Amino acid sequence: MTRLEFLSQYEIIKKRIKLNREYILKAEREAMECGSMKLNEITSRYQDLLYEENERLIAKKFAIELAIERCPCSETEREVLYRRYILSEKWTEIAEAMMYSTQHLHRLNNKALEKVVIPLYA
């Protein structure tokens, strides 16, 4: 996995966590409405699987945040990484906020990506 692929997972992970939480609540509501013991048991196992997946996703999300936080790059490069991969800002938004050209931001991003360390457990 490349550094770019590693960092780019963040937004997908956030969406999946949110979706899992919605599935958990939906399963809980449906089980209550039905009142079947068999369905409650199946729902409970399903929810457990979703909770386990969320724990793994949250750990990976924190690993990405930590990789950016501990990146041995300049504060400016770190801000570019944070805005792009954690906040999911578009290049034009980052350029406006940081008062740089998008071309310069791409150079900063590429320089910073070379310094990101992907944890072994990721």
C-alpha positions in Angstrom: 0.0 0.0 0.0 1.4 3.4 -0.9 1.4 6.4 1.4 -1.2 8.1 -0.7 -3.5 5.0 -0.6 -3.0 4.8 3.2 -4.0 8.4 3.8 -6.8 8.4 1.2 -8.7 5.7 3.1 -9.6 8.2 5.8 -12.8 9.5 4.2 -14.0 6.0 3.2 -13.4 4.8 6.8 -15.4 7.8 8.2 -18.3 7.0 5.9 -18.2 3.3 6.7 -18.2 4.0 10.5 -21.2 6.2 10.1 -23.0 3.7 8.0 -22.3 0.9 10.5 -23.8 3.0 13.3 -26.9 3.5 11.2 -27.2 -0.2 10.5 -26.8 -1.0 14.2 -29.6 1.4 15.1 -31.8 0.1 12.3 -31.3 -3.5 13.4 -32.1 -2.6 17.0 -35.4 -0.8 16.0 -36.4 -3.7 13.8 -35.7 -6.3 16.5 -37.8 -4.3 19.0 -40.7 -4.0 16.6 -40.7 -7.7 15.8 -40.2 -9.0 19.3 -39.0 -12.5 18.1 -36.4 -14.1 20.3 -34.8 -15.7 17.2 -34.6 -12.4 15.4 -33.2 -10.7 18.5 -30.5 -13.3 18.7 -29.6 -12.8 15.0 -29.8 -9.0 15.3 -27.5 -9.1 18.3 -24.8 -11.2 16.4 -25.1 -8.8 13.5 -24.7 -5.8 15.7 -21.6 -7.4 17.4 -20.0 -7.9 14.0 -20.7 -4.2 13.1 -19.3 -3.1 16.5 -16.1 -5.2 15.8 -15.7 -3.7 12.4 -16.1 -0.2 13.7 -13.4 -0.9 16.3 -11.0 -1.9 13.6 -12.0 1.1 11.4 -11.6 3.5 14.3 -8.1 2.1 15.0 -7.2 2.6 11.4 -8.6 6.1 11.4 -6.5 7.0 14.4 -3.4 5.4 12.8 -3.9 7.7 9.8 -4.3 10.8 12.1 -1.2 9.8 14.0 0.8 9.2 10.9 0.1 12.8 9.8 0.7 14.2 13.3 4.0 12.4 13.6 5.1 13.0 10.1 8.7 14.5 10.1 7.7 17.3 7.8 7.2 21.0 8.1 4.1 22.5 9.8 3.0 23.8 6.4 3.3 20.3 4.8 1.5 18.8 7.8 -1.3 21.3 7.4 -1.7 20.3 3.7 -1.9 16.6 4.6 -4.4 17.3 7.4 -6.6 19.5 5.2 -6.5 17.2 2.3 -6.8 13.8 3.9 -8.5 14.4 7.3 -10.8 17.3 6.4 -11.2 16.2 2.7 -10.9 19.7 1.4 -10.5 20.3 -2.3 -7.2 21.7 -3.6 -8.9 25.0 -4.3 -10.2 25.3 -0.8 -6.8 24.5 0.7 -5.1 27.0 -1.7 -7.6 29.8 -0.6 -7.2 29.0 3.1 -3.4 28.8 3.0 -2.9 31.5 0.4 -0.8 29.3 -1.9 -1.3 28.2 -5.5 -2.7 24.7 -6.1 0.5 23.9 -8.0 2.6 24.8 -5.0 0.3 22.8 -2.7 0.7 19.7 -4.9 4.5 20.1 -4.5 4.2 20.4 -0.8 1.8 17.4 -0.7 4.2 15.2 -2.7 7.1 16.3 -0.5 5.2 15.5 2.7 3.9 12.2 1.3 7.5 11.0 0.9 8.0 11.5 4.7 4.8 9.8 5.9 5.5 6.6 7.8 2.8 3.9 7.4 2.6 2.0 10.7 3.2 -1.8 10.5 -0.3 -2.5 12.0 -2.2 -0.5 9.4 
